């Protein structure tokens, strides 16, 4: 076991925040990292040395302190990226813990990130049921899972206030509300990453259907707020009581053949025609090559005047991967459900066609001692995708002796794309393991990479070989007979070597 851990209080932290004690990755936009430690006076430890490693590279000695000197290291990063930290303790008898630099184990990990998130798009949209809202797309290398927020102000005056407190949003997402006909508000997007870098969008208008009319009554500019949100609960709520699952929301599919299904509400005369309109990301609309209809309405003798629902199905073949918007226009014998879309109009449904699997690479699997608990495997990988999932990574292992066995989970669920994970190798399942990393995107594409493809399992046997002397017996002609020792105990004969002989 490592004696040094009882003497060194290794709690690396950015100058403004304390790192967690569970060894998880921490993030900082400050390039200076404070690392306090305790080297007890009167003990056998005489010096502690700090080692650093950048992005899985070799350990480099950074600074040292002797007993009675400073009680913290100040590390200054020279670039953005992941840094690992470890310590080596020196004792008065000349030994060190660990015994060599090759046995250093990562104790803390900090990612320096000074780059704020990028907001690629933020715009107002209207759902098929008329509910106004917004949709957006942002990107960041280290997004905070709860770092996407919306803020609003009534009628474009006053300060921005939080909206939808506690509602988690994705980097690519949308939100709709039910507004009074004359209401209008400005909404902006605020995105924060794990390091605390922040970006906010220009505000956009979200309006009720009559808000732009000159005779429409205006909403008071200073709404009353509560501890859980500033929007008036009676006036603004999620469309249909919840976040809509389909209107004006991004869908992801991993097939260029996209099925679009609706229910057309018609009267007794039925459906004359349904037309599909589609547009790429430039919102230049084109009518799909095939219409649906006419379709009769099913008569209901008990309610002859009620509306009927007629299923309408389209299959759109996307020419390439990308983002597509769709509008379906239905007609009866006298009118259309809506005007045909024109260039620049937002669609009712947006679909991202993504048939490309993510790029993933298992970079290294470095094995280190874990005291009396076996070995720790430092797993490093790189993964990327244009539509990578919020929690895209899964790590798995399989004992090398069970080549046909099912893969087992290293992580209990999908995790962040941090690029590094420390795994305590299991005991009782062998000493060699295949490891692989799985990455998925929002469309459901998956990619895998691991040591099984090269047939080089990870060996976690860190036992140091040694010689245990069983016995020393007289040479030829000695008094002990051949049967004086049990046959399963090796005998080592000690005596002069024959002239001219050389050792093997």
C-alpha positions as CSV (number, residue, x, y, z in Angstrom):
1,X,0.0,0.0,0.0
2,X,1.1,3.6,-0.6
3,X,2.3,5.2,2.6
4,X,2.5,8.6,0.8
5,X,-1.2,9.1,0.7
6,X,-1.2,9.4,4.5
7,X,1.3,12.2,4.3
8,X,0.3,14.1,1.2
9,X,-3.0,15.9,1.1
10,X,-3.4,16.2,-2.6
11,X,-6.3,18.4,-3.4
12,X,-5.6,20.2,-6.6
13,X,-7.9,23.1,-7.3
14,X,-8.2,26.1,-9.6
15,X,-7.5,29.2,-7.6
16,X,-11.2,30.0,-7.5
17,X,-12.7,26.6,-6.7
18,X,-12.0,23.3,-4.9
19,X,-11.7,20.1,-6.9
20,X,-13.8,17.1,-6.0
21,X,-12.2,14.5,-3.9
22,X,-13.5,11.6,-6.0
23,X,-11.0,11.9,-8.8
24,X,-13.4,13.1,-11.4
25,X,-12.3,15.5,-14.1
26,X,-12.6,19.2,-13.2
27,X,-12.7,22.1,-15.5
28,X,-11.1,25.6,-15.2
29,X,-10.8,28.7,-17.4
30,X,-8.0,29.9,-15.1
31,X,-4.6,28.7,-16.2
32,X,-3.3,28.7,-12.7
33,X,-4.0,25.6,-10.5
34,X,-3.5,25.6,-6.8
35,X,-2.4,22.3,-5.3
36,X,-2.2,22.3,-1.4
37,X,-0.5,19.4,0.4
38,X,0.5,18.4,3.9
39,X,4.0,17.0,4.7
40,X,3.9,16.3,8.4
41,X,6.8,17.4,10.4
42,X,8.6,14.7,12.5
43,X,7.7,12.0,10.1
44,X,9.9,9.9,7.7
45,X,8.8,11.9,4.6
46,X,11.4,14.6,3.7
47,X,10.2,15.9,0.3
48,X,7.3,15.8,-2.1
49,X,7.6,16.3,-5.9
50,X,4.7,17.2,-8.2
51,X,4.5,15.6,-11.6
52,X,2.3,16.6,-14.5
53,X,1.2,15.0,-17.7
54,X,-0.5,16.7,-20.7
55,X,-3.1,14.8,-22.6
56,X,-1.9,11.4,-21.7
57,X,1.8,12.2,-22.4
58,X,4.8,11.3,-20.3
59,X,5.1,12.4,-16.7
60,X,7.2,15.6,-16.2
61,X,8.6,16.8,-12.9
62,X,7.2,20.2,-12.2
63,X,8.2,21.3,-8.6
64,X,9.3,20.0,-5.3
65,X,9.0,21.0,-1.6
66,X,10.9,19.9,1.4
67,X,9.6,19.5,5.0
68,X,8.9,22.9,6.6
69,X,8.8,24.7,3.3
70,X,5.7,25.8,1.3
71,X,2.4,24.0,1.7
72,X,1.1,24.3,-1.9
73,X,2.2,24.1,-5.5
74,X,1.0,26.7,-8.0
75,X,0.9,25.1,-11.5
76,X,0.5,27.3,-14.5
77,X,-0.8,25.7,-17.7
78,X,0.7,26.9,-21.0
79,X,-2.2,25.8,-23.2
80,X,-5.8,24.5,-23.1
81,X,-6.4,20.8,-22.7
82,X,-6.3,18.0,-20.1
83,X,-3.7,17.9,-17.4
84,X,-3.0,15.0,-15.0
85,X,-1.3,15.5,-11.6
86,X,0.5,13.0,-9.4
87,X,3.0,13.2,-6.5
88,X,6.1,11.3,-5.4
89,X,7.1,11.3,-1.7
90,X,10.8,10.9,-0.6
91,X,11.7,9.3,2.7
92,X,14.6,9.7,5.0
93,X,15.8,6.1,4.3
94,X,16.3,6.9,0.6
95,X,13.1,5.2,-0.7
96,X,10.3,6.8,-2.6
97,X,6.6,6.2,-3.0
98,X,5.9,5.2,-5.7
99,X,9.2,3.4,-6.2
100,X,9.8,5.0,-9.7
101,X,8.2,7.5,-12.1
102,X,6.8,4.6,-14.2
103,X,4.5,3.7,-11.3
104,X,3.0,7.2,-10.9
105,X,-0.8,7.1,-10.8
106,X,-3.0,10.0,-11.8
107,X,-4.5,11.5,-8.7
108,X,-6.3,14.5,-10.1
109,X,-7.3,15.7,-13.6
110,X,-8.0,19.2,-14.7
111,X,-9.1,20.4,-18.2
112,X,-8.1,24.0,-19.0
113,X,-10.7,25.5,-21.2
114,X,-10.7,29.3,-22.0
115,X,-12.9,29.0,-25.1
116,X,-16.6,30.0,-24.7
117,X,-19.4,28.0,-26.4
118,X,-20.5,29.0,-29.9
119,X,-24.1,29.7,-30.7
120,X,-24.6,28.7,-34.3
121,X,-28.3,29.5,-34.7
122,X,-31.1,31.0,-32.6
123,X,-34.4,31.9,-34.2
124,X,-38.1,32.2,-33.5
125,X,-40.4,29.5,-34.9
126,X,-44.1,28.7,-34.9
127,X,-45.5,25.2,-34.3
128,X,-48.2,23.5,-36.4
129,X,-50.7,24.3,-33.7
130,X,-49.8,28.0,-33.7
131,X,-47.7,27.9,-30.5
132,X,-44.8,30.4,-30.8
133,X,-41.3,29.4,-29.7
134,X,-37.6,29.3,-30.4
135,X,-35.1,26.8,-31.7
136,X,-31.3,26.9,-31.5
137,X,-28.1,25.1,-32.1
138,X,-24.9,25.6,-30.1
139,X,-21.6,23.8,-29.8
140,X,-18.8,23.4,-27.2
141,X,-16.0,20.8,-26.5
142,X,-17.0,20.6,-22.8
143,X,-20.7,21.5,-22.5
144,X,-22.3,21.6,-19.1
145,X,-25.3,19.2,-19.1
146,X,-27.4,21.9,-17.4
147,X,-25.7,24.9,-19.0
148,X,-28.3,25.8,-21.6
149,X,-30.7,28.4,-20.4
150,X,-33.4,30.7,-21.8
151,X,-34.0,34.3,-20.6
152,X,-36.9,36.7,-21.5
153,X,-38.3,40.1,-21.0
154,X,-41.8,41.3,-21.8
155,X,-42.2,43.6,-24.8
156,X,-38.5,44.1,-25.2
157,X,-38.1,46.3,-22.1
158,X,-36.5,45.8,-18.7
159,X,-33.9,43.3,-17.8
160,X,-33.8,39.7,-18.9
161,X,-35.1,37.1,-16.4
162,X,-34.7,33.3,-16.3
163,X,-37.5,31.3,-17.9
164,X,-38.2,27.6,-17.4
165,X,-36.0,27.3,-14.4
166,X,-34.8,23.7,-13.8
167,X,-35.8,22.6,-17.3
168,X,-32.8,20.8,-19.0
169,X,-32.1,21.7,-22.6
170,X,-29.8,20.2,-25.2
171,X,-27.3,22.2,-27.3
172,X,-29.6,21.6,-30.2
173,X,-33.2,22.0,-29.1
174,X,-36.4,24.0,-29.2
175,X,-39.1,25.4,-26.8
176,X,-42.7,26.5,-27.4
177,X,-45.2,28.4,-25.2
178,X,-48.9,29.3,-25.2
179,X,-49.1,33.1,-25.2
180,X,-52.1,35.4,-25.1
181,X,-53.0,36.7,-28.5
182,X,-51.6,40.2,-27.7
183,X,-48.5,39.1,-25.8
184,X,-45.0,39.4,-27.1
185,X,-41.6,38.9,-25.4
186,X,-37.9,38.9,-26.3
187,X,-36.1,35.6,-25.6
188,X,-32.3,35.0,-25.6
189,X,-30.2,31.9,-25.3
190,X,-27.4,31.6,-22.7
191,X,-24.9,28.7,-22.9
192,X,-22.3,27.9,-20.2
193,X,-19.7,25.2,-20.3
194,X,-18.1,23.1,-17.5
195,X,-15.3,25.6,-17.1
196,X,-17.7,28.5,-16.6
197,X,-17.2,30.1,-20.0
198,X,-20.5,31.8,-21.2
199,X,-22.0,32.9,-24.5
200,X,-25.4,34.6,-25.1
201,X,-27.3,35.1,-28.3
202,X,-29.0,38.2,-29.7
203,X,-32.6,38.3,-28.5
204,X,-35.5,37.3,-30.8
205,X,-39.2,38.1,-30.7
206,X,-41.7,35.5,-29.6
207,X,-45.3,36.8,-30.1
208,X,-48.9,35.8,-29.9
209,X,-50.9,35.9,-33.1
210,X,-52.2,39.5,-32.6
211,X,-49.1,41.0,-30.9
212,X,-47.9,42.8,-34.0
213,X,-51.3,44.5,-34.7
214,X,-51.3,48.2,-34.1
215,X,-54.5,48.0,-32.0
216,X,-53.4,45.1,-29.9
217,X,-53.1,45.7,-26.1
218,X,-49.6,45.4,-24.8
219,X,-48.4,43.3,-21.9
220,X,-47.1,45.2,-18.9
221,X,-43.3,45.5,-19.1
222,X,-42.6,44.4,-15.5
223,X,-44.1,41.0,-14.9
224,X,-44.3,39.8,-11.3
225,X,-41.7,37.1,-10.6
226,X,-41.6,34.1,-8.2
227,X,-38.8,32.0,-6.8
228,X,-39.4,29.4,-9.5
229,X,-39.8,31.6,-12.5
230,X,-40.8,35.0,-13.8
231,X,-43.3,34.1,-16.4
232,X,-46.9,34.3,-15.3
233,X,-48.1,30.7,-14.9
234,X,-51.7,31.5,-16.0
235,X,-50.5,33.1,-19.2
236,X,-47.4,31.2,-20.4
237,X,-47.1,27.4,-20.2
238,X,-45.6,24.6,-22.4
239,X,-47.8,23.9,-25.5
240,X,-50.5,21.4,-24.7
241,X,-49.1,21.3,-21.1
242,X,-45.7,19.9,-22.0
243,X,-42.8,20.3,-24.3
244,X,-44.1,19.2,-27.7
245,X,-42.7,16.0,-29.1
246,X,-43.0,16.9,-32.8
247,X,-44.0,20.4,-33.9
248,X,-41.0,22.6,-34.9
249,X,-38.7,20.2,-33.1
250,X,-35.5,18.6,-34.5
251,X,-35.7,14.9,-35.1
252,X,-32.7,12.8,-35.9
253,X,-32.8,9.8,-38.3
254,X,-30.0,7.6,-39.6
255,X,-31.7,6.7,-42.9
256,X,-32.2,8.9,-46.0
257,X,-35.7,7.5,-46.3
258,X,-37.9,9.6,-43.9
259,X,-41.5,8.7,-43.0
260,X,-43.8,11.7,-42.3
261,X,-47.1,10.8,-40.8
262,X,-50.0,13.1,-39.9
263,X,-53.8,12.9,-39.2
264,X,-55.7,15.4,-41.4
265,X,-58.8,16.8,-39.8
266,X,-61.5,17.2,-42.4
267,X,-65.3,17.5,-42.6
268,X,-67.8,15.1,-44.2
269,X,-66.6,15.9,-47.7
270,X,-63.2,14.3,-47.0
271,X,-59.7,15.1,-48.2
272,X,-59.2,16.4,-51.7
273,X,-55.4,16.5,-51.6
274,X,-52.4,16.5,-49.3
275,X,-49.0,18.0,-50.4
276,X,-45.6,17.7,-48.9
277,X,-43.2,20.6,-49.1
278,X,-39.6,20.3,-48.1
279,X,-36.6,22.6,-47.8
280,X,-32.9,22.3,-47.0
281,X,-31.1,24.6,-44.5
282,X,-31.5,27.5,-46.9
283,X,-35.3,27.3,-46.5
284,X,-35.8,27.3,-50.3
285,X,-39.1,25.3,-50.5
286,X,-39.9,22.6,-53.1
287,X,-43.0,20.6,-53.5
288,X,-42.5,16.9,-53.2
289,X,-43.1,14.8,-56.3
290,X,-46.1,12.9,-55.1
291,X,-49.4,14.1,-53.5
292,X,-51.8,12.0,-51.4
293,X,-55.5,12.0,-52.1
294,X,-58.3,12.2,-52.6
295,X,-59.5,10.3,-49.5
296,X,-63.1,10.0,-48.4
297,X,-64.1,10.7,-44.8
298,X,-65.6,7.8,-42.8
299,X,-69.2,8.6,-42.1
300,X,-70.5,8.6,-38.5
301,X,-74.3,8.3,-38.4
302,X,-74.4,9.4,-34.8
303,X,-72.3,12.6,-35.4
304,X,-72.6,13.6,-39.0
305,X,-71.2,17.1,-38.6
306,X,-68.1,16.3,-36.5
307,X,-64.6,16.4,-37.9
308,X,-62.9,13.3,-39.2
309,X,-59.3,12.3,-38.9
310,X,-57.7,10.8,-42.0
311,X,-54.2,9.3,-41.8
312,X,-51.8,10.8,-44.4
313,X,-48.4,9.3,-44.9
314,X,-45.4,10.5,-47.0
315,X,-42.0,9.0,-47.5
316,X,-39.3,11.5,-48.3
317,X,-36.0,10.4,-49.9
318,X,-33.3,12.8,-48.8
319,X,-30.7,13.5,-51.5
320,X,-27.9,13.7,-48.9
321,X,-27.2,14.1,-45.2
322,X,-28.3,17.4,-43.7
323,X,-31.1,19.3,-42.1
324,X,-34.5,19.4,-43.7
325,X,-37.7,21.3,-42.9
326,X,-41.2,20.0,-43.8
327,X,-44.7,21.4,-44.2
328,X,-47.7,19.4,-45.1
329,X,-50.7,21.2,-46.7
330,X,-54.0,19.5,-46.8
331,X,-57.1,20.6,-48.9
332,X,-60.8,19.9,-49.0
333,X,-63.2,20.8,-51.8
334,X,-62.9,24.6,-51.0
335,X,-59.7,25.6,-49.1
336,X,-56.2,24.7,-47.9
337,X,-55.1,24.2,-44.3
338,X,-52.5,26.9,-44.7
339,X,-50.7,28.8,-47.5
340,X,-48.0,27.1,-49.4
341,X,-44.6,27.9,-47.8
342,X,-42.4,30.5,-49.5
343,X,-38.6,31.0,-49.3
344,X,-37.5,31.8,-45.8
345,X,-40.6,30.4,-44.0
346,X,-39.9,28.2,-41.0
347,X,-41.1,24.6,-41.3
348,X,-43.4,22.7,-39.0
349,X,-41.0,19.9,-38.5
350,X,-37.2,19.8,-38.9
351,X,-35.3,16.5,-39.5
352,X,-31.6,15.9,-39.4
353,X,-30.6,13.1,-41.7
354,X,-27.4,11.6,-40.5
355,X,-26.1,8.3,-41.9
356,X,-22.5,8.8,-40.9
357,X,-21.2,7.0,-37.8
358,X,-19.1,8.9,-35.3
359,X,-15.3,8.9,-35.4
360,X,-13.9,7.2,-32.3
361,X,-10.4,6.0,-31.5
362,X,-9.1,4.2,-28.4
363,X,-5.7,6.0,-27.9
364,X,-4.1,4.3,-24.9
365,X,-4.7,1.9,-21.9
366,X,-2.1,2.6,-19.3
367,X,-2.0,0.2,-16.3
368,X,-0.9,1.5,-12.9
369,X,-0.9,-0.1,-9.4
370,X,-3.8,0.5,-7.2
371,X,-2.4,-0.3,-3.8
372,X,-3.8,-3.5,-2.4
373,X,-6.8,-3.3,-4.7
374,X,-5.1,-4.6,-7.9
375,X,-4.6,-2.4,-10.9
376,X,-6.1,0.8,-12.4
377,X,-6.4,1.2,-16.2
378,X,-6.2,4.8,-17.5
379,X,-8.4,4.6,-20.6
380,X,-7.9,7.5,-23.2
381,X,-9.9,8.0,-26.3
382,X,-10.9,10.6,-28.9
383,X,-14.4,10.8,-30.4
384,X,-16.2,13.3,-32.6
385,X,-19.4,13.7,-34.7
386,X,-21.4,16.6,-36.1
387,X,-24.4,15.4,-34.2
388,X,-22.8,13.7,-31.2
389,X,-25.2,12.6,-28.4
390,X,-25.3,14.5,-25.1
391,X,-23.9,11.4,-23.3
392,X,-22.2,9.7,-26.2
393,X,-19.6,7.3,-24.7
394,X,-19.8,3.8,-23.3
395,X,-16.8,1.8,-22.2
396,X,-16.8,-2.0,-22.2
397,X,-14.5,-4.9,-21.5
398,X,-14.2,-8.6,-22.0
399,X,-11.7,-11.1,-20.4
400,X,-9.2,-12.2,-23.0
401,X,-9.7,-15.9,-22.0
402,X,-13.4,-15.6,-22.9
403,X,-13.1,-14.6,-26.6
404,X,-16.8,-15.4,-27.4
405,X,-18.3,-13.9,-24.2
406,X,-20.5,-10.9,-24.2
407,X,-19.0,-7.4,-23.6
408,X,-19.4,-6.1,-20.0
409,X,-19.9,-2.5,-19.0
410,X,-17.0,-0.6,-17.5
411,X,-19.3,2.5,-17.0
412,X,-22.8,1.7,-15.7
413,X,-24.3,4.0,-18.4
414,X,-23.4,6.4,-21.2
415,X,-21.0,9.1,-20.1
416,X,-19.6,12.4,-21.2
417,X,-17.0,12.6,-24.0
418,X,-14.2,13.6,-21.5
419,X,-11.6,11.5,-23.3
420,X,-10.4,9.8,-20.1
421,X,-11.6,7.3,-17.5
422,X,-9.9,5.4,-14.7
423,X,-11.1,1.8,-14.4
424,X,-10.3,-0.5,-11.5
425,X,-9.8,-3.9,-13.2
426,X,-12.0,-6.6,-11.7
427,X,-10.4,-9.5,-9.8
428,X,-11.3,-13.1,-10.5
429,X,-11.9,-12.7,-14.2
430,X,-8.3,-13.2,-15.4
431,X,-5.4,-10.8,-15.9
432,X,-5.8,-9.8,-19.6
433,X,-8.8,-7.9,-20.9
434,X,-10.0,-6.5,-24.2
435,X,-11.3,-2.9,-23.8
436,X,-13.4,-0.9,-26.3
437,X,-15.0,2.5,-26.5
438,X,-18.4,2.9,-28.1
439,X,-19.6,6.3,-29.4
440,X,-23.2,7.2,-30.5
441,X,-24.7,10.2,-32.1
442,X,-28.3,11.7,-31.9
443,X,-29.4,9.7,-34.9
444,X,-28.5,6.4,-33.4
445,X,-25.3,5.7,-35.4
446,X,-22.7,3.9,-33.3
447,X,-19.0,3.4,-33.8
448,X,-16.6,1.1,-31.8
449,X,-12.9,1.0,-31.4
450,X,-10.8,-1.2,-29.0
451,X,-7.9,-3.4,-28.4
452,X,-9.8,-6.5,-29.6
453,X,-9.3,-5.4,-33.2
454,X,-5.5,-5.7,-32.8
455,X,-5.7,-8.8,-30.6
456,X,-3.6,-7.2,-28.0
457,X,-5.3,-7.5,-24.6
458,X,-4.5,-5.2,-21.7
459,X,-2.4,-7.1,-19.1
460,X,-3.1,-6.0,-15.5
461,X,-0.7,-8.3,-13.8
462,X,1.7,-5.9,-12.0
463,X,3.3,-8.5,-9.7
464,X,7.1,-8.1,-9.5
465,X,8.9,-11.4,-10.1
466,X,11.2,-12.5,-7.4
467,X,13.2,-15.5,-6.3
468,X,12.3,-17.4,-3.2
469,X,15.2,-19.7,-2.0
470,X,13.8,-23.0,-1.1
471,X,16.9,-24.7,0.3
472,X,20.7,-25.2,-0.1
473,X,22.0,-28.7,-0.1
474,X,25.5,-30.2,-0.3
475,X,27.0,-30.9,-3.7
476,X,27.7,-34.3,-5.2
477,X,29.0,-36.6,-2.5
478,X,27.3,-34.9,0.4
479,X,25.7,-36.7,3.2
480,X,22.2,-36.0,2.3
481,X,20.5,-38.7,0.3
482,X,18.3,-38.0,-2.7
483,X,15.3,-38.8,-0.7
484,X,16.1,-36.5,2.1
485,X,13.8,-33.7,0.7
486,X,10.3,-33.8,-0.7
487,X,10.4,-34.2,-4.5
488,X,8.3,-31.1,-5.0
489,X,10.9,-28.7,-3.4
490,X,13.5,-27.6,-5.9
491,X,17.1,-28.2,-4.9
492,X,19.8,-25.7,-5.6
493,X,23.3,-27.1,-5.7
494,X,26.0,-24.7,-4.6
495,X,29.6,-25.5,-5.5
496,X,32.5,-24.6,-7.7
497,X,31.8,-24.4,-11.4
498,X,33.8,-26.7,-13.8
499,X,36.8,-25.2,-15.4
500,X,36.0,-23.2,-18.5
501,X,32.3,-23.2,-18.0
502,X,30.2,-20.1,-18.5
503,X,26.9,-19.2,-17.0
504,X,23.8,-19.2,-19.2
